[in-house]
Amino acid sequence: NAGVTQTPKFQVLKTGQSMTLQCAQDMNHEYMSWYRQDPGMGLRLIHYSVGAGITDQGEVPNGYNVSRSTTEDFPLRLLSAAPSQTSVYFCASSRQGKTGELFFGEGSRLTVL
Amino acid sequence: EDKVVQSPLSLVVHEGDTVTLNCSYEVTNFRSLLWYKQEKKAPTFLFMLTSSGIEKKSGRLSSILDKKELFSILNITATQTGDSAIYLCAVPIYNQGGKLIFGQGTELSVKP
């Protein structure tokens, strides 16, 4: 049972580099979202999607890009990495009608030097 | 602005103690509140609360919602070292599928 799969688990970038965090789910969930977690700040929503072809911004979208071409995949792109983007990133999915019951990936720890 | 606030931010107790974690919220069109437990990796779902005064229980964990006073509490009785985790409270934003507002989390440490 794969659930929500995120890659890579760890990544170190230099300031200005770009990268993509991959997220895939095999539960046929309609909703997918990306959160970042920083110490003492809980989880903050970056971007979310209610279905293929539909995305919207969350609380902290600046510096990030997303697309949802299929139900299964929801990649997060860092356009030009900054030290402030050093964080742990979680991808999550949920079923329409049960939007609060998120299933999370195991997280990706990103360090920007 | 929608917000969710948890207290305390951290807590250290000894095995066998009972703890109460707090979550208050100010969210437009409130429908439900959720509790998650986060150990080393990803948060996992504990409870969803939608009605005031109805206690949800799962073993030694229980939670209750007060929609008049806009808060929820999570109780853990007879704590064990395995209860050590970050406990997160979250509120879904109505009609914005998959969008949750999380509190800062309470980091609970249970000492033997």
Interface residues (C-beta under 8 A of the other chain):
Chain A: E30 Y31 M32 S33 Y35 G40 M41 G42 L43 R44 L45 Y48 S49 V50 D56 G58 E59 F90 A92 S93 S94 Q96 T99 G100 E101 L102 F103 F104 G105 E106 G107
Chain B: V4 Q6 L9 S32 L34 Y36 K41 A42 P43 T44 F45 M48 L88 A90 P92 Q96 G97 G98 K99 L100 I101 F102 G103 Q104 G105
